[in-house]
Amino acid sequence: MYYAFLEKLEKGWRPTKVFKSKVIKPIDINLYEAITSAMGQKMKMEYSNRYKKDLTSVNKKITEYLILQDWICK
């Protein structure tokens, strides 16, 4: 097998890496649901209480901003 591989290389063949792209299935949720879902996933992870408190604060501020901009309705 080694010699067959070496022979192909000497004839100019070069191995190529084939990338298979993942097809991501879109889901039909609104922005508020997406933010709420992401927040829920983060809160289930093993982060410090301080970090979770900061996440909660940032989540609240982002949500308030988006509501003020009329981008989401709660």
All heavy atoms as a GROMACS GRO file, in nm:
protein
  624
    1MET      N    1   0.082  -0.117   0.000
    1MET     CA    2   0.000   0.000   0.000
    1MET      C    3   0.088   0.126   0.000
    1MET      O    4   0.056   0.224  -0.066
    1MET     CB    5  -0.092  -0.002   0.122
    1MET     CG    6  -0.194   0.104   0.122
    1MET     SD    7  -0.309   0.067   0.256
    1MET     CE    8  -0.416   0.201   0.242
    2TYR      N    9   0.196   0.120   0.076
    2TYR     CA   10   0.288   0.234   0.082
    2TYR      C   11   0.342   0.266  -0.057
    2TYR      O   12   0.348   0.382  -0.098
    2TYR     CB   13   0.402   0.203   0.180
    2TYR     CG   14   0.515   0.302   0.173
    2TYR    CD1   15   0.502   0.428   0.231
    2TYR    CD2   16   0.634   0.270   0.107
    2TYR    CE1   17   0.606   0.519   0.224
    2TYR    CE2   18   0.738   0.361   0.099
    2TYR     CZ   19   0.723   0.486   0.158
    2TYR     OH   20   0.825   0.576   0.151
    3TYR      N   21   0.381   0.163  -0.129
    3TYR     CA   22   0.439   0.185  -0.262
    3TYR      C   23   0.336   0.238  -0.362
    3TYR      O   24   0.368   0.320  -0.446
    3TYR     CB   25   0.506   0.057  -0.313
    3TYR     CG   26   0.628   0.021  -0.231
    3TYR    CD1   27   0.630  -0.088  -0.147
    3TYR    CD2   28   0.742   0.100  -0.238
    3TYR    CE1   29   0.741  -0.119  -0.070
    3TYR    CE2   30   0.854   0.071  -0.162
    3TYR     CZ   31   0.852  -0.038  -0.078
    3TYR     OH   32   0.963  -0.067  -0.003
    4ALA      N   33   0.215   0.193  -0.350
    4ALA     CA   34   0.110   0.244  -0.438
    4ALA      C   35   0.085   0.392  -0.409
    4ALA      O   36   0.069   0.473  -0.500
    4ALA     CB   37  -0.018   0.164  -0.418
    5PHE      N   38   0.086   0.428  -0.283
    5PHE     CA   39   0.068   0.567  -0.242
    5PHE      C   40   0.185   0.652  -0.291
    5PHE      O   41   0.166   0.760  -0.348
    5PHE     CB   42   0.056   0.574  -0.090
    5PHE     CG   43   0.026   0.711  -0.038
    5PHE    CD1   44  -0.101   0.766  -0.052
    5PHE    CD2   45   0.123   0.786   0.027
    5PHE    CE1   46  -0.130   0.893  -0.003
    5PHE    CE2   47   0.095   0.913   0.076
    5PHE     CZ   48  -0.031   0.966   0.061
    6LEU      N   49   0.306   0.603  -0.274
    6LEU     CA   50   0.426   0.674  -0.317
    6LEU      C   51   0.426   0.692  -0.469
    6LEU      O   52   0.460   0.799  -0.520
    6LEU     CB   53   0.551   0.597  -0.273
    6LEU     CG   54   0.684   0.663  -0.298
    6LEU    CD1   55   0.692   0.797  -0.225
    6LEU    CD2   56   0.797   0.572  -0.254
    7GLU      N   57   0.385   0.589  -0.541
    7GLU     CA   58   0.380   0.596  -0.687
    7GLU      C   59   0.282   0.705  -0.732
    7GLU      O   60   0.311   0.783  -0.823
    7GLU     CB   61   0.338   0.460  -0.745
    7GLU     CG   62   0.333   0.457  -0.895
    7GLU     CD   63   0.288   0.320  -0.947
    7GLU    OE1   64   0.306   0.218  -0.876
    7GLU    OE2   65   0.233   0.318  -1.059
    8LYS      N   66   0.166   0.713  -0.669
    8LYS     CA   67   0.067   0.817  -0.702
    8LYS      C   68   0.125   0.956  -0.675
    8LYS      O   69   0.105   1.048  -0.754
    8LYS     CB   70  -0.061   0.798  -0.622
    8LYS     CG   71  -0.141   0.677  -0.661
    8LYS     CD   72  -0.213   0.704  -0.790
    8LYS     CE   73  -0.308   0.591  -0.819
    8LYS     NZ   74  -0.380   0.609  -0.943
    9LEU      N   75   0.194   0.970  -0.563
    9LEU     CA   76   0.254   1.100  -0.531
    9LEU      C   77   0.358   1.140  -0.635
    9LEU      O   78   0.365   1.256  -0.675
    9LEU     CB   79   0.318   1.097  -0.392
    9LEU     CG   80   0.224   1.096  -0.272
    9LEU    CD1   81   0.303   1.080  -0.143
    9LEU    CD2   82   0.140   1.221  -0.268
   10GLU      N   83   0.438   1.044  -0.679
   10GLU     CA   84   0.541   1.072  -0.779
   10GLU      C   85   0.480   1.111  -0.913
   10GLU      O   86   0.539   1.187  -0.990
   10GLU     CB   87   0.634   0.951  -0.795
   10GLU     CG   88   0.724   0.932  -0.676
   10GLU     CD   89   0.805   0.804  -0.683
   10GLU    OE1   90   0.781   0.720  -0.774
   10GLU    OE2   91   0.892   0.786  -0.596
   11LYS      N   92   0.359   1.063  -0.941
   11LYS     CA   93   0.291   1.098  -1.065
   11LYS      C   94   0.217   1.232  -1.056
   11LYS      O   95   0.154   1.274  -1.151
   11LYS     CB   96   0.193   0.988  -1.105
   11LYS     CG   97   0.261   0.861  -1.150
   11LYS     CD   98   0.159   0.758  -1.192
   11LYS     CE   99   0.228   0.630  -1.239
   11LYS     NZ  100   0.132   0.526  -1.277
   12GLY      N  101   0.225   1.298  -0.938
   12GLY     CA  102   0.166   1.431  -0.924
   12GLY      C  103   0.037   1.438  -0.846
   12GLY      O  104  -0.016   1.547  -0.824
   13TRP      N  105  -0.012   1.325  -0.802
   13TRP     CA  106  -0.136   1.327  -0.725
   13TRP      C  107  -0.109   1.386  -0.587
   13TRP      O  108  -0.006   1.362  -0.526
   13TRP     CB  109  -0.190   1.185  -0.710
   13TRP     CG  110  -0.312   1.176  -0.622
   13TRP    CD1  111  -0.440   1.199  -0.658
   13TRP    CD2  112  -0.315   1.140  -0.484
   13TRP    NE1  113  -0.523   1.180  -0.552
   13TRP    CE2  114  -0.449   1.145  -0.441
   13TRP    CE3  115  -0.217   1.106  -0.390
   13TRP    CZ2  116  -0.489   1.116  -0.312
   13TRP    CZ3  117  -0.257   1.077  -0.260
   13TRP    CH2  118  -0.392   1.082  -0.223
   14ARG      N  119  -0.200   1.469  -0.540
   14ARG     CA  120  -0.189   1.524  -0.406
   14ARG      C  121  -0.320   1.499  -0.332
   14ARG      O  122  -0.428   1.522  -0.387
   14ARG     CB  123  -0.164   1.676  -0.408
   14ARG     CG  124  -0.031   1.712  -0.471
   14ARG     CD  125   0.083   1.672  -0.374
   14ARG     NE  126   0.213   1.698  -0.431
   14ARG     CZ  127   0.298   1.608  -0.478
   14ARG    NH1  128   0.265   1.481  -0.478
   14ARG    NH2  129   0.415   1.640  -0.523
   15PRO      N  130  -0.309   1.451  -0.209
   15PRO     CA  131  -0.432   1.426  -0.133
   15PRO      C  132  -0.506   1.557  -0.105
   15PRO      O  133  -0.444   1.660  -0.082
   15PRO     CB  134  -0.384   1.362  -0.003
   15PRO     CG  135  -0.239   1.392   0.006
   15PRO     CD  136  -0.190   1.420  -0.133
   16THR      N  137  -0.636   1.550  -0.113
   16THR     CA  138  -0.717   1.668  -0.081
   16THR      C  139  -0.812   1.632   0.032
   16THR      O  140  -0.857   1.517   0.043
   16THR     CB  141  -0.800   1.715  -0.202
   16THR    OG1  142  -0.884   1.608  -0.244
   16THR    CG2  143  -0.712   1.758  -0.317
   17LYS      N  144  -0.838   1.730   0.113
   17LYS     CA  145  -0.930   1.707   0.223
   17LYS      C  146  -1.069   1.750   0.176
   17LYS      O  147  -1.088   1.860   0.128
   17LYS     CB  148  -0.888   1.789   0.345
   17LYS     CG  149  -0.964   1.755   0.468
   17LYS     CD  150  -0.903   1.821   0.589
   17LYS     CE  151  -0.977   1.776   0.713
   17LYS     NZ  152  -0.916   1.827   0.834
   18VAL      N  153  -1.163   1.660   0.192
   18VAL     CA  154  -1.299   1.688   0.150
   18VAL      C  155  -1.377   1.734   0.273
   18VAL      O  156  -1.380   1.666   0.375
   18VAL     CB  157  -1.366   1.562   0.090
   18VAL    CG1  158  -1.510   1.589   0.054
   18VAL    CG2  159  -1.287   1.514  -0.031
   19PHE      N  160  -1.436   1.852   0.261
   19PHE     CA  161  -1.516   1.905   0.370
   19PHE      C  162  -1.664   1.884   0.339
   19PHE      O  163  -1.709   1.919   0.231
   19PHE     CB  164  -1.491   2.056   0.389
   19PHE     CG  165  -1.352   2.086   0.437
   19PHE    CD1  166  -1.253   2.124   0.348
   19PHE    CD2  167  -1.322   2.077   0.572
   19PHE    CE1  168  -1.125   2.152   0.392
   19PHE    CE2  169  -1.194   2.105   0.616
   19PHE     CZ  170  -1.096   2.144   0.527
   20LYS      N  171  -1.733   1.827   0.433
   20LYS     CA  172  -1.877   1.810   0.418
   20LYS      C  173  -1.944   1.919   0.501
   20LYS      O  174  -1.920   1.930   0.620
   20LYS     CB  175  -1.922   1.673   0.467
   20LYS     CG  176  -1.872   1.559   0.381
   20LYS     CD  177  -1.925   1.427   0.428
   20LYS     CE  178  -1.874   1.315   0.340
   20LYS     NZ  179  -1.923   1.184   0.383
   21SER      N  180  -2.022   1.999   0.435
   21SER     CA  181  -2.089   2.107   0.507
   21SER      C  182  -2.214   2.054   0.577
   21SER      O  183  -2.284   1.967   0.524
   21SER     CB  184  -2.125   2.222   0.414
   21SER     OG  185  -2.214   2.177   0.315
   22LYS      N  186  -2.236   2.107   0.696
   22LYS     CA  187  -2.354   2.069   0.770
   22LYS      C  188  -2.471   2.154   0.723
   22LYS      O  189  -2.458   2.273   0.704
   22LYS     CB  190  -2.335   2.096   0.919
   22LYS     CG  191  -2.264   1.991   0.996
   22LYS     CD  192  -2.263   2.034   1.141
   22LYS     CE  193  -2.249   1.918   1.234
   22LYS     NZ  194  -2.251   1.961   1.374
   23VAL      N  195  -2.583   2.091   0.708
   23VAL     CA  196  -2.704   2.164   0.674
   23VAL      C  197  -2.777   2.190   0.805
   23VAL      O  198  -2.811   2.097   0.877
   23VAL     CB  199  -2.794   2.084   0.577
   23VAL    CG1  200  -2.924   2.156   0.553
   23VAL    CG2  201  -2.720   2.057   0.447
   24ILE      N  202  -2.793   2.318   0.836
   24ILE     CA  203  -2.860   2.355   0.960
   24ILE      C  204  -3.006   2.384   0.928
   24ILE      O  205  -3.036   2.470   0.846
   24ILE     CB  206  -2.792   2.476   1.025
   24ILE    CG1  207  -2.647   2.443   1.058
   24ILE    CG2  208  -2.868   2.520   1.148
   24ILE    CD1  209  -2.566   2.560   1.106
   25LYS      N  210  -3.091   2.311   0.994
   25LYS     CA  211  -3.234   2.326   0.971
   25LYS      C  212  -3.282   2.452   1.045
   25LYS      O  213  -3.265   2.463   1.167
   25LYS     CB  214  -3.307   2.203   1.024
   25LYS     CG  215  -3.455   2.205   1.004
   25LYS     CD  216  -3.516   2.078   1.061
   25LYS     CE  217  -3.666   2.092   1.070
   25LYS     NZ  218  -3.725   1.978   1.140
   26PRO      N  219  -3.337   2.548   0.972
   26PRO     CA  220  -3.384   2.669   1.040
   26PRO      C  221  -3.506   2.640   1.127
   26PRO      O  222  -3.586   2.550   1.097
   26PRO     CB  223  -3.420   2.762   0.925
   26PRO     CG  224  -3.444   2.673   0.809
   26PRO     CD  225  -3.360   2.552   0.830
   27ILE      N  226  -3.516   2.715   1.236
   27ILE     CA  227  -3.633   2.700   1.321
   27ILE      C  228  -3.711   2.831   1.316
   27ILE      O  229  -3.655   2.938   1.295
   27ILE     CB  230  -3.593   2.665   1.466
   27ILE    CG1  231  -3.492   2.766   1.522
   27ILE    CG2  232  -3.537   2.524   1.474
   27ILE    CD1  233  -3.458   2.743   1.666
   28ASP      N  234  -3.838   2.820   1.335
   28ASP     CA  235  -3.925   2.936   1.323
   28ASP      C  236  -3.962   2.988   1.462
   28ASP      O  237  -4.065   2.951   1.517
   28ASP     CB  238  -4.050   2.900   1.243
   28ASP     CG  239  -4.135   3.020   1.210
   28ASP    OD1  240  -4.079   3.132   1.204
   28ASP    OD2  241  -4.256   3.004   1.192
   29ILE      N  242  -3.873   3.072   1.519
   29ILE     CA  243  -3.903   3.136   1.647
   29ILE      C  244  -3.871   3.284   1.633
   29ILE      O  245  -3.790   3.324   1.550
   29ILE     CB  246  -3.824   3.074   1.764
   29ILE    CG1  247  -3.673   3.090   1.746
   29ILE    CG2  248  -3.863   2.930   1.786
   29ILE    CD1  249  -3.592   3.047   1.865
   30ASN      N  250  -3.935   3.364   1.717
   30ASN     CA  251  -3.908   3.506   1.711
   30ASN      C  252  -3.785   3.541   1.795
   30ASN      O  253  -3.729   3.456   1.865
   30ASN     CB  254  -4.031   3.588   1.753
   30ASN     CG  255  -4.070   3.565   1.897
   30ASN    OD1  256  -3.986   3.545   1.984
   30ASN    ND2  257  -4.200   3.567   1.924
   31LEU      N  258  -3.744   3.666   1.787
   31LEU     CA  259  -3.622   3.710   1.854
   31LEU      C  260  -3.631   3.693   2.005
   31LEU      O  261  -3.536   3.648   2.069
   31LEU     CB  262  -3.594   3.855   1.818
   31LEU     CG  263  -3.465   3.917   1.869
   31LEU    CD1  264  -3.344   3.836   1.825
   31LEU    CD2  265  -3.454   4.061   1.820
   32TYR      N  266  -3.744   3.727   2.064
   32TYR     CA  267  -3.760   3.714   2.209
   32TYR      C  268  -3.746   3.568   2.252
   32TYR      O  269  -3.678   3.538   2.351
   32TYR     CB  270  -3.894   3.770   2.254
   32TYR     CG  271  -3.915   3.759   2.403
   32TYR    CD1  272  -3.846   3.843   2.490
   32TYR    CD2  273  -4.000   3.664   2.457
   32TYR    CE1  274  -3.863   3.833   2.627
   32TYR    CE2  275  -4.018   3.653   2.594
   32TYR     CZ  276  -3.949   3.737   2.678
   32TYR     OH  277  -3.965   3.726   2.814
   33GLU      N  278  -3.808   3.477   2.178
   33GLU     CA  279  -3.797   3.335   2.211
   33GLU      C  280  -3.653   3.287   2.199
   33GLU      O  281  -3.606   3.206   2.279
   33GLU     CB  282  -3.887   3.252   2.119
   33GLU     CG  283  -4.034   3.271   2.144
   33GLU     CD  284  -4.120   3.204   2.038
   33GLU    OE1  285  -4.069   3.174   1.928
   33GLU    OE2  286  -4.240   3.183   2.064
   34ALA      N  287  -3.580   3.336   2.098
   34ALA     CA  288  -3.441   3.296   2.079
   34ALA      C  289  -3.355   3.344   2.196
   34ALA      O  290  -3.272   3.267   2.248
   34ALA     CB  291  -3.388   3.352   1.948
   35ILE      N  292  -3.375   3.468   2.238
   35ILE     CA  293  -3.298   3.522   2.350
   35ILE      C  294  -3.331   3.447   2.478
   35ILE      O  295  -3.242   3.410   2.555
   35ILE     CB  296  -3.326   3.673   2.365
   35ILE    CG1  297  -3.267   3.749   2.246
   35ILE    CG2  298  -3.270   3.726   2.496
   35ILE    CD1  299  -3.307   3.894   2.240
   36THR      N  300  -3.459   3.421   2.500
   36THR     CA  301  -3.502   3.350   2.620
   36THR      C  302  -3.446   3.208   2.622
   36THR      O  303  -3.398   3.160   2.726
   36THR     CB  304  -3.656   3.346   2.627
   36THR    OG1  305  -3.705   3.480   2.623
   36THR    CG2  306  -3.704   3.279   2.754
   37SER      N  307  -3.447   3.143   2.508
   37SER     CA  308  -3.393   3.007   2.499
   37SER      C  309  -3.243   3.005   2.526
   37SER      O  310  -3.193   2.920   2.601
   37SER     CB  311  -3.422   2.949   2.360
   37SER     OG  312  -3.359   2.825   2.343
   38ALA      N  313  -3.170   3.098   2.466
   38ALA     CA  314  -3.025   3.105   2.487
   38ALA      C  315  -2.994   3.132   2.633
   38ALA      O  316  -2.902   3.073   2.691
   38ALA     CB  317  -2.965   3.213   2.398
   39MET      N  318  -3.071   3.221   2.694
   39MET     CA  319  -3.051   3.254   2.835
   39MET      C  320  -3.076   3.131   2.922
   39MET      O  321  -3.001   3.102   3.014
   39MET     CB  322  -3.144   3.369   2.873
   39MET     CG  323  -3.131   3.415   3.013
   39MET     SD  324  -2.972   3.488   3.042
   39MET     CE  325  -2.990   3.532   3.212
   40GLY      N  326  -3.182   3.059   2.891
   40GLY     CA  327  -3.213   2.937   2.968
   40GLY      C  328  -3.102   2.834   2.959
   40GLY      O  329  -3.066   2.771   3.059
   41GLN      N  330  -3.046   2.818   2.841
   41GLN     CA  331  -2.937   2.723   2.823
   41GLN      C  332  -2.814   2.765   2.902
   41GLN      O  333  -2.747   2.683   2.965
   41GLN     CB  334  -2.902   2.709   2.675
   41GLN     CG  335  -3.008   2.639   2.594
   41GLN     CD  336  -2.977   2.640   2.446
   41GLN    OE1  337  -2.872   2.683   2.403
   41GLN    NE2  338  -3.072   2.593   2.366
   42LYS      N  339  -2.782   2.895   2.898
   42LYS     CA  340  -2.666   2.946   2.972
   42LYS      C  341  -2.684   2.928   3.123
   42LYS      O  342  -2.590   2.893   3.193
   42LYS     CB  343  -2.643   3.094   2.942
   42LYS     CG  344  -2.583   3.120   2.808
   42LYS     CD  345  -2.439   3.078   2.810
   42LYS     CE  346  -2.371   3.119   2.682
   42LYS     NZ  347  -2.235   3.070   2.675
   43MET      N  348  -2.805   2.952   3.172
   43MET     CA  349  -2.829   2.943   3.316
   43MET      C  350  -2.821   2.799   3.367
   43MET      O  351  -2.795   2.777   3.484
   43MET     CB  352  -2.965   3.004   3.351
   43MET     CG  353  -2.973   3.153   3.324
   43MET     SD  354  -2.846   3.249   3.408
   43MET     CE  355  -2.916   3.257   3.572
   44LYS      N  356  -2.840   2.701   3.279
   44LYS     CA  357  -2.828   2.561   3.319
   44LYS      C  358  -2.683   2.515   3.329
   44LYS      O  359  -2.654   2.412   3.390
   44LYS     CB  360  -2.902   2.471   3.219
   44LYS     CG  361  -3.052   2.484   3.224
   44LYS     CD  362  -3.116   2.396   3.117
   44LYS     CE  363  -3.265   2.419   3.109
   44LYS     NZ  364  -3.325   2.343   2.998
   45MET      N  365  -2.592   2.592   3.271
   45MET     CA  366  -2.452   2.552   3.269
   45MET      C  367  -2.385   2.585   3.403
   45MET      O  368  -2.440   2.659   3.485
   45MET     CB  369  -2.380   2.622   3.153
   45MET     CG  370  -2.439   2.583   3.019
   45MET     SD  371  -2.365   2.671   2.884
   45MET     CE  372  -2.240   2.554   2.837
   46GLU      N  373  -2.270   2.527   3.426
   46GLU     CA  374  -2.201   2.544   3.553
   46GLU      C  375  -2.114   2.669   3.553
   46GLU      O  376  -1.992   2.661   3.537
   46GLU     CB  377  -2.118   2.420   3.584
   46GLU     CG  378  -2.203   2.297   3.608
   46GLU     CD  379  -2.120   2.177   3.647
   46GLU    OE1  380  -2.006   2.195   3.696
   46GLU    OE2  381  -2.168   2.065   3.626
   47TYR      N  382  -2.177   2.784   3.570
   47TYR     CA  383  -2.107   2.910   3.583
   47TYR      C  384  -2.120   2.958   3.726
   47TYR      O  385  -2.210   2.914   3.800
   47TYR     CB  386  -2.165   3.015   3.488
   47TYR     CG  387  -2.141   2.987   3.341
   47TYR    CD1  388  -2.248   2.975   3.253
   47TYR    CD2  389  -2.013   2.973   3.291
   47TYR    CE1  390  -2.226   2.950   3.118
   47TYR    CE2  391  -1.990   2.948   3.157
   47TYR     CZ  392  -2.097   2.937   3.071
   47TYR     OH  393  -2.075   2.914   2.939
   48SER      N  394  -2.037   3.053   3.763
   48SER     CA  395  -2.046   3.108   3.898
   48SER      C  396  -2.176   3.188   3.913
   48SER      O  397  -2.234   3.233   3.815
   48SER     CB  398  -1.926   3.200   3.926
   48SER     OG  399  -1.934   3.318   3.848
   49ASN      N  400  -2.217   3.204   4.037
   49ASN     CA  401  -2.338   3.281   4.064
   49ASN      C  402  -2.322   3.426   4.017
   49ASN      O  403  -2.417   3.485   3.968
   49ASN     CB  404  -2.373   3.277   4.212
   49ASN     CG  405  -2.422   3.140   4.254
   49ASN    OD1  406  -2.473   3.064   4.172
   49ASN    ND2  407  -2.405   3.108   4.381
   50ARG      N  408  -2.204   3.481   4.031
   50ARG     CA  409  -2.178   3.618   3.988
   50ARG      C  410  -2.196   3.629   3.836
   50ARG      O  411  -2.255   3.724   3.786
   50ARG     CB  412  -2.036   3.660   4.029
   50ARG     CG  413  -1.996   3.797   3.983
   50ARG     CD  414  -2.081   3.902   4.048
   50ARG     NE  415  -2.058   4.028   3.981
   50ARG     CZ  416  -2.123   4.138   4.005
   50ARG    NH1  417  -2.216   4.140   4.097
   50ARG    NH2  418  -2.097   4.247   3.940
   51TYR      N  419  -2.141   3.534   3.762
   51TYR     CA  420  -2.154   3.535   3.616
   51TYR      C  421  -2.300   3.522   3.575
   51TYR      O  422  -2.347   3.592   3.485
   51TYR     CB  423  -2.070   3.424   3.555
   51TYR     CG  424  -2.070   3.424   3.404
   51TYR    CD1  425  -2.003   3.523   3.334
   51TYR    CD2  426  -2.137   3.326   3.332
   51TYR    CE1  427  -2.002   3.526   3.195
   51TYR    CE2  428  -2.137   3.327   3.193
   51TYR     CZ  429  -2.070   3.427   3.126
   51TYR     OH  430  -2.071   3.429   2.990
   52LYS      N  431  -2.374   3.435   3.642
   52LYS     CA  432  -2.515   3.418   3.611
   52LYS      C  433  -2.593   3.545   3.642
   52LYS      O  434  -2.685   3.582   3.570
   52LYS     CB  435  -2.573   3.300   3.688
   52LYS     CG  436  -2.526   3.165   3.634
   52LYS     CD  437  -2.589   3.051   3.710
   52LYS     CE  438  -2.545   2.917   3.655
   52LYS     NZ  439  -2.610   2.804   3.723
   53LYS      N  440  -2.555   3.613   3.748
   53LYS     CA  441  -2.620   3.740   3.783
   53LYS      C  442  -2.593   3.843   3.673
   53LYS      O  443  -2.682   3.918   3.632
   53LYS     CB  444  -2.568   3.790   3.917
   53LYS     CG  445  -2.634   3.915   3.965
   53LYS     CD  446  -2.578   3.957   4.101
   53LYS     CE  447  -2.637   4.091   4.143
   53LYS     NZ  448  -2.581   4.138   4.270
   54ASP      N  449  -2.469   3.848   3.625
   54ASP     CA  450  -2.434   3.939   3.516
   54ASP      C  451  -2.510   3.905   3.388
   54ASP      O  452  -2.558   3.994   3.317
   54ASP     CB  453  -2.283   3.936   3.489
   54ASP     CG  454  -2.201   4.001   3.599
   54ASP    OD1  455  -2.260   4.075   3.681
   54ASP    OD2  456  -2.078   3.977   3.602
   55LEU      N  457  -2.523   3.777   3.359
   55LEU     CA  458  -2.600   3.734   3.241
   55LEU      C  459  -2.745   3.779   3.251
   55LEU      O  460  -2.802   3.828   3.153
   55LEU     CB  461  -2.598   3.580   3.228
   55LEU     CG  462  -2.476   3.515   3.166
   55LEU    CD1  463  -2.490   3.364   3.172
   55LEU    CD2  464  -2.455   3.561   3.024
   56THR      N  465  -2.802   3.763   3.369
   56THR     CA  466  -2.940   3.804   3.390
   56THR      C  467  -2.956   3.954   3.368
   56THR      O  468  -3.051   3.999   3.302
   56THR     CB  469  -2.987   3.765   3.532
   56THR    OG1  470  -2.970   3.624   3.548
   56THR    CG2  471  -3.132   3.802   3.556
   57SER      N  472  -2.862   4.031   3.419
   57SER     CA  473  -2.866   4.177   3.403
   57SER      C  474  -2.854   4.218   3.257
   57SER      O  475  -2.931   4.302   3.208
   57SER     CB  476  -2.754   4.240   3.485
   57SER     OG  477  -2.748   4.378   3.463
   58VAL      N  478  -2.760   4.157   3.187
   58VAL     CA  479  -2.740   4.189   3.045
   58VAL      C  480  -2.862   4.146   2.964
   58VAL      O  481  -2.907   4.219   2.875
   58VAL     CB  482  -2.611   4.123   2.992
   58VAL    CG1  483  -2.603   4.131   2.841
   58VAL    CG2  484  -2.489   4.186   3.056
   59ASN      N  485  -2.916   4.031   2.995
   59ASN     CA  486  -3.036   3.982   2.925
   59ASN      C  487  -3.151   4.081   2.943
   59ASN      O  488  -3.222   4.112   2.847
   59ASN     CB  489  -3.075   3.844   2.977
   59ASN     CG  490  -3.195   3.788   2.906
   59ASN    OD1  491  -3.197   3.777   2.785
   59ASN    ND2  492  -3.297   3.754   2.983
   60LYS      N  493  -3.169   4.130   3.064
   60LYS     CA  494  -3.277   4.225   3.091
   60LYS      C  495  -3.256   4.354   3.011
   60LYS      O  496  -3.350   4.406   2.950
   60LYS     CB  497  -3.281   4.257   3.240
   60LYS     CG  498  -3.391   4.351   3.280
   60LYS     CD  499  -3.390   4.376   3.430
   60LYS     CE  500  -3.495   4.481   3.464
   60LYS     NZ  501  -3.489   4.519   3.604
   61LYS      N  502  -3.133   4.403   3.008
   61LYS     CA  503  -3.105   4.527   2.935
   61LYS      C  504  -3.122   4.510   2.784
   61LYS      O  505  -3.176   4.598   2.716
   61LYS     CB  506  -2.964   4.576   2.967
   61LYS     CG  507  -2.952   4.628   3.109
   61LYS     CD  508  -2.811   4.669   3.143
   61LYS     CE  509  -2.807   4.713   3.288
   61LYS     NZ  510  -2.675   4.756   3.329
   62ILE      N  511  -3.079   4.398   2.731
   62ILE     CA  512  -3.096   4.372   2.587
   62ILE      C  513  -3.244   4.364   2.553
   62ILE      O  514  -3.290   4.422   2.455
   62ILE     CB  515  -3.023   4.242   2.544
   62ILE    CG1  516  -2.871   4.264   2.548
   62ILE    CG2  517  -3.067   4.197   2.406
   62ILE    CD1  518  -2.791   4.137   2.526
   63THR      N  519  -3.319   4.291   2.634
   63THR     CA  520  -3.462   4.277   2.610
   63THR      C  521  -3.533   4.413   2.616
   63THR      O  522  -3.616   4.444   2.530
   63THR     CB  523  -3.524   4.179   2.712
   63THR    OG1  524  -3.455   4.054   2.704
   63THR    CG2  525  -3.672   4.157   2.685
   64GLU      N  526  -3.499   4.494   2.717
   64GLU     CA  527  -3.559   4.627   2.728
   64GLU      C  528  -3.526   4.713   2.606
   64GLU      O  529  -3.612   4.783   2.554
   64GLU     CB  530  -3.511   4.697   2.856
   64GLU     CG  531  -3.570   4.639   2.982
   64GLU     CD  532  -3.506   4.696   3.109
   64GLU    OE1  533  -3.410   4.776   3.099
   64GLU    OE2  534  -3.553   4.659   3.218
   65TYR      N  535  -3.403   4.706   2.560
   65TYR     CA  536  -3.363   4.782   2.442
   65TYR      C  537  -3.442   4.739   2.318
   65TYR      O  538  -3.492   4.822   2.243
   65TYR     CB  539  -3.213   4.768   2.417
   65TYR     CG  540  -3.168   4.833   2.289
   65TYR    CD1  541  -3.150   4.970   2.281
   65TYR    CD2  542  -3.145   4.757   2.174
   65TYR    CE1  543  -3.110   5.030   2.164
   65TYR    CE2  544  -3.105   4.816   2.056
   65TYR     CZ  545  -3.087   4.953   2.051
   65TYR     OH  546  -3.048   5.013   1.934
   66LEU      N  547  -3.453   4.610   2.299
   66LEU     CA  548  -3.524   4.559   2.182
   66LEU      C  549  -3.672   4.595   2.186
   66LEU      O  550  -3.733   4.624   2.083
   66LEU     CB  551  -3.505   4.408   2.170
   66LEU     CG  552  -3.362   4.362   2.140
   66LEU    CD1  553  -3.353   4.211   2.145
   66LEU    CD2  554  -3.314   4.415   2.007
   67ILE      N  555  -3.731   4.598   2.306
   67ILE     CA  556  -3.870   4.638   2.320
   67ILE      C  557  -3.884   4.786   2.286
   67ILE      O  558  -3.977   4.827   2.215
   67ILE     CB  559  -3.922   4.607   2.462
   67ILE    CG1  560  -3.936   4.455   2.479
   67ILE    CG2  561  -4.056   4.676   2.487
   67ILE    CD1  562  -3.964   4.411   2.620
   68LEU      N  563  -3.791   4.869   2.335
   68LEU     CA  564  -3.795   5.012   2.304
   68LEU      C  565  -3.781   5.040   2.154
   68LEU      O  566  -3.837   5.135   2.102
   68LEU     CB  567  -3.685   5.087   2.380
   68LEU     CG  568  -3.708   5.105   2.530
   68LEU    CD1  569  -3.584   5.167   2.595
   68LEU    CD2  570  -3.830   5.192   2.555
   69GLN      N  571  -3.706   4.957   2.086
   69GLN     CA  572  -3.687   4.974   1.942
   69GLN      C  573  -3.800   4.911   1.861
   69GLN      O  574  -3.797   4.914   1.738
   69GLN     CB  575  -3.553   4.909   1.900
   69GLN     CG  576  -3.431   4.971   1.963
   69GLN     CD  577  -3.415   5.117   1.927
   69GLN    OE1  578  -3.429   5.154   1.812
   69GLN    NE2  579  -3.386   5.200   2.026
   70ASP      N  580  -3.898   4.855   1.929
   70ASP     CA  581  -4.010   4.784   1.864
   70ASP      C  582  -3.962   4.667   1.778
   70ASP      O  583  -4.021   4.638   1.674
   70ASP     CB  584  -4.095   4.880   1.780
   70ASP     CG  585  -4.177   4.975   1.866
   70ASP    OD1  586  -4.215   4.934   1.978
   70ASP    OD2  587  -4.203   5.087   1.821
   71TRP      N  588  -3.856   4.603   1.821
   71TRP     CA  589  -3.808   4.484   1.748
   71TRP      C  590  -3.870   4.358   1.800
   71TRP      O  591  -3.874   4.257   1.730
   71TRP     CB  592  -3.656   4.477   1.754
   71TRP     CG  593  -3.588   4.582   1.670
   71TRP    CD1  594  -3.647   4.666   1.582
   71TRP    CD2  595  -3.451   4.616   1.670
   71TRP    NE1  596  -3.554   4.750   1.526
   71TRP    CE2  597  -3.431   4.721   1.579
   71TRP    CE3  598  -3.340   4.568   1.738
   71TRP    CZ2  599  -3.309   4.777   1.553
   71TRP    CZ3  600  -3.218   4.624   1.713
   71TRP    CH2  601  -3.202   4.729   1.621
   72ILE      N  602  -3.913   4.361   1.926
   72ILE     CA  603  -3.980   4.245   1.982
   72ILE      C  604  -4.096   4.291   2.068
   72ILE      O  605  -4.097   4.402   2.121
   72ILE     CB  606  -3.885   4.155   2.065
   72ILE    CG1  607  -3.827   4.230   2.186
   72ILE    CG2  608  -3.778   4.093   1.982
   72ILE    CD1  609  -3.750   4.142   2.282
   73CYS      N  610  -4.190   4.204   2.084
   73CYS     CA  611  -4.302   4.227   2.176
   73CYS      C  612  -4.297   4.114   2.277
   73CYS      O  613  -4.293   3.998   2.239
   73CYS     CB  614  -4.435   4.225   2.104
   73CYS     SG  615  -4.450   4.350   1.977
   74LYS      N  616  -4.300   4.146   2.402
   74LYS     CA  617  -4.294   4.045   2.506
   74LYS      C  618  -4.418   3.962   2.512
   74LYS      O  619  -4.526   3.995   2.493
   74LYS     CB  620  -4.268   4.109   2.641
   74LYS     CG  621  -4.141   4.063   2.703
   74LYS     CD  622  -4.123   4.128   2.836
   74LYS     CE  623  -4.014   4.059   2.912
   74LYS     NZ  624  -3.992   4.115   3.040
   0.00000   0.00000   0.00000
